[in-house]
Amino acid sequence: MPHFDGHINYERTIPERFTEERDDRLMNSLISNYALEVRDINGKPTGHFFLNKEQAKLAADEVSGTHDTSKVDSRTFEDTWNHFDVNNDGLIEVERGP
């Protein structure tokens, strides 16, 4: 399914290892619905996906909501985010997501 990110001709391509039903459905969802794709110097998608803090929190809340009725505790999320965002870049690799 194409995703619109403000660029008219952009169509997100999910890495092949996450496209089949038997593959990692969480990674497919994270990439399809939450991740930001890095572009090269010419503006072309690179296939490298990251989560910013806001998108990671939304994804964590969705995962938590599908597994129990509570939201992710804000302190737990902050601690986990800080653990993975060691350089304080505001981005983590999608593979390190919830």
ChimeraX attribute file (.defattr): number of C-alpha atoms within 10 A of each C-alpha:
attribute: neighborCount
match mode: 1-to-1
recipient: residues
	/A:1	8
	/A:2	10
	/A:3	14
	/A:4	11
	/A:5	12
	/A:6	7
	/A:7	9
	/A:8	8
	/A:9	10
	/A:10	13
	/A:11	13
	/A:12	17
	/A:13	16
	/A:14	16
	/A:15	13
	/A:16	9
	/A:17	11
	/A:18	16
	/A:19	15
	/A:20	10
	/A:21	8
	/A:22	8
	/A:23	12
	/A:24	12
	/A:25	13
	/A:26	15
	/A:27	21
	/A:28	19
	/A:29	15
	/A:30	22
	/A:31	24
	/A:32	16
	/A:33	13
	/A:34	21
	/A:35	23
	/A:36	21
	/A:37	19
	/A:38	14
	/A:39	13
	/A:40	10
	/A:41	8
	/A:42	6
	/A:43	9
	/A:44	11
	/A:45	16
	/A:46	12
	/A:47	16
	/A:48	14
	/A:49	21
	/A:50	23
	/A:51	23
	/A:52	19
	/A:53	18
	/A:54	12
	/A:55	18
	/A:56	23
	/A:57	21
	/A:58	16
	/A:59	22
	/A:60	19
	/A:61	19
	/A:62	15
	/A:63	15
	/A:64	16
	/A:65	13
	/A:66	11
	/A:67	10
	/A:68	10
	/A:69	9
	/A:70	10
	/A:71	16
	/A:72	19
	/A:73	11
	/A:74	10
	/A:75	9
	/A:76	10
	/A:77	17
	/A:78	13
	/A:79	11
	/A:80	13
	/A:81	22
	/A:82	15
	/A:83	11
	/A:84	15
	/A:85	17
	/A:86	11
	/A:87	10
	/A:88	11
	/A:89	9
	/A:90	15
	/A:91	21
	/A:92	22
	/A:93	15
	/A:94	20
	/A:95	13
	/A:96	13
	/A:97	22
	/A:98	19
